């Protein structure tokens, strides 16, 4: 389940007279993920006396898998919706099948096998999600025609808000191109950024697909402007949040936390009734309560009976949109490793956060490299050793901490990537490419592996596909990983979500589910398997989960990573699953604090609560060492000395609190 964008191509319409009262136009958009052109959306327009019909064909190929979609929108000549039909795939893992007819102020709605009728609300408009882009263009034009209402109800469900954000003038072929910039909120999770011409024809739409991957649509003739627009989208997206929070740019504030119980992830256990003094973004003192002199004008947090834990790490993030920043911090995640993203986008996101112009965790960038072929991802590819060296150097020169190898890299190129990365002082993580075993990947120089599935694949299986831990093949795999100090980023929560029965109560894995923004609720409720299929895969999932304990007992390094999931909360769930596997709550918390700090060679600066270390910490209402689910009870977050209220952060990105 991963991450990337679209780009939209709007070709100037060609009008052909077909009959006295009928004419047609046509247009198309190019679709992109990871800045790679992966498909196309095209439409034709048929105009008759009283209606305008848009027939839309949307299709892209994502890592070798086709994602086709067809839709038809009919409006009146004044843009009032008459009917809407959409059927097909919205990602590699999700489908849609909606039909809506509007007449006499009534909407007849069918979604899959469910059908109902409801009275039409003012300005209601039918939309099928992020795609197709043509429908979003019509939505924007409908909003403008109706004098820009504050909100527009959606059919079959939901509501959007549209706002005019300003103008951008871009240089293109020696000319200045003026573009109007808008934000649409509520169609997907968070904000979509749209640029149009003066007539509200789409030039660029930056959104997120049904996997949570960034997707861009870009007008063809302006496609060379996509990198510039991606950078601007990152900056504008972060500014939408930072403008509502007073950022302490120099971290000069002094903060005192009084009477708190300190979770010691270095030594283990709890140190009761401590005062913590934070100054200039660092932990200046930790002492028994009442023994520190508190300077004047200090912000004081009285935390008697509460617990303080180092800020959590997510070692498998994909920071696909600005909303992840507040969502991560609200859940107590203060550092993430971004395991592959669009080059310009993640650079701009990190620069905004580091420059105190955006809200979010510390980002450690892992630059993705894939190989040639139709199943490859993104535009940074290496088919030769020379290309591998150039790609690694590109990332090194732009402040990346690691290289991430993806699934289509050929075996000789894996070694070339690792050799160059190590020469430049970088480490290497990633997928085990197709045709290689985990042993071959590690032998080629990989320092870490993303996803427990690659360990599972190397183990001896029982008949039901659980793991036979007594087999020599399984033991040899574990010994090999231990000998090579291989770091495993397990992402167990991804497999729990993918293998769940669609009939299961999703609040068991995510108790805050109904606080999530509605688009995320719809997305996650539809993620999983039919009940019978889920039963077949249950031993596989349980074997993967339980391998975490096996690895830990063997002394193999496990770090907590999520690969997205429930924004922010997915880290909490990952730790809960580690405890289900047999780790203690302390061991689970260490996998998301001091252990990843050591892996990334940052443990002298962060990862635990020590004097002189960076002030990244969270205050929790109840003891997480007694019950790991208490890690969710975050009452206050401090990142780099900056104080944040989690309730305010969550509200900022559409969570109900």
Steps between C-alpha positions, in 0.01 A plus 500: 500500500701802398553842400520743197325750256299599196547746230224641289498578135231719360512511123324795335153387400423433137143582407333307220143564389318165495139610464298812527481493882797271584873565516796325663815609678777279634785528747750292693720502807828319562516319835817476709634326810850567627519754217470209254237511226294187570179560310242723348151634553307601191150632454257595228224756537168473320289817506130484426213742539458464879786283622873452482640146528859420599618146419821431687763228465758489783783249510848464644741212564655498847794263552376274222135496606232672294260740675216568251193714562209626289261780593224708348380835628189674360422860592259763384640768273533714814714232674230362735559125540248261341669159533830337583634151443841367601632144497844341517816517712620794704831334599668160483294398804166678472199525270197725456153449350266798551197625307311823581193647328359840595147615419228705673737588786551130578820297466473128423828344613651156455836406652601143415197292611340766721238744368311788658332833431554832674386859465745716314693748711587844362799490265541121535744354248581135413867401532674163508808595700832631370433372148420583233660842475237612251235480772713707737533764227121504465460522879722807505304660216170416675627666820595812310168513310310482833687800646758301696297346786687422822437128455348260251330174609620199302310205362500224611658636822724766646561870455767716341625850559667695223712809551687733270861513618669741261685519173829362378692619199734242351764534231437283198687514170602858555152615597322564829201269559244626757315229692219514755554285812220334697473252787230231520455347846296191587497306176805302605664522840630853532563761235532460127680782320376598155632745245276618218495754221272803527205295366539228769643244261730270691871547449623295799330301776707359786301247700526157665362177362311224681827351630598830657765545231554845359362535149536789258308599191680744274401676181713349224649811347614620844632165624853634538363723778406202717817502718446870575133445585583203724742714699243778527233249607720382786569856614137614472372188671728551799418871521129421535578350842796700626308825450262394779773407751749736658834347400797562730756533223802524725378252764585757768203424722562350844270217602468315831312171546428452869450179696497256208597131497785446252508184285870413475544317167877479552505332839144368506228571752354824632656786697217653706422863582752689288525857372627558146637836389511567124695792357618588148341182365701273731439315826702711740426319827309198633488495878283388789196723522562826687880496463530705177496881505235601249592825315252786476266503198517123469203317352401249771318173437381330817504129427463333840401137447569511125778329309755635254643293215752594230337614177408198290661407167335359189773327304280444195320821409384627163436871555259532209317813611540786744224361725733225617701759694236604754357145511839353589574757769151464649569129555840572657714414197789748486734328251427306182708330236339573164557178305458632147330807362508746214838669508392864478192454716668341802789748479251788516301340784812446710628851425169649614506308830868567565449868421206527745262569211320169539377267772629146519758256636869488422530332159787267411494447124562161337535549125330236289669330204320251278597305192375500142175349378126549520483397866745766609410798716590863447753669277821428693604175333830315471557247222881529501769541761567851369136596550505346848798714598339817360174432686675442833703817455184698419348399832823552696540851360144588605516402866353150490594271789444167326433329171189287454515221243172412333368181345623515137871564558716227342737304729830643367360853534403436863866446580603808303249713691615364836869542418459863400270577792745355749788687334309824558405416859137407431319184606260300283155363576212388282311217337666180396479531119319241292717196435713549811485348846546696819841334539605619154380853570691521826808337347490773233528761773148582620512615862127468559184354354153653482207270581490176697377316190858460376604324820185288487575401139838359602360278777384138479119479489251262656202373304281797602782743403599574859875483572683187614750651741670167568608449140866551410404735215320731742783492751756571227305807390491640853869429556585673173306816588656508846855459366450785253338739751205539262236751606141387442226761459206262550186702403277233655203738506492510119439128490241510778304755299543325164406154634209607723150375433279779372244379755734559795449794735772742389494681836678201654815598311426874505292614801502860372363394162187714513706809576674466163396728214214345304702433181745294707218306667362404159846403377590277795158336535541374144854371559526129568370169372176301484455295816582164341820630344604668825473165680742347249752779555468515878787253566720699262428827680547347845830345390624838378394670822655234721829522309557834675543318831716233335729765351519688828591188699771421246651845546404623153422872490132585448387860454140617496378609158149529361499564123218749556173351631292706745685835501707529816304234684658229287816526712293430812346199330840369391617503861181328616562223247856456625361447849246253360798316348662473844715809553459689825356853477847639576660297221232616258552866597876460462444383139346841430745716701856413594546206261429694178708789635792258533437354155509849347806593712306776675483355851736764639251768397158340547309176566495513879443751779845618607648837585650660191285307255245656270168577668282252310252353746135423565295523819259210550212481747551133604790261535587339162720242673194358672286499185647581160169644375556785746760632254199649319409729791715791385423825682795710383778476239838671496707486182837676490387708798177613331181426698195363314144419605396168338130591498568816303731316260239233433226754438731678259499196269135401532499258793199527730620574853 
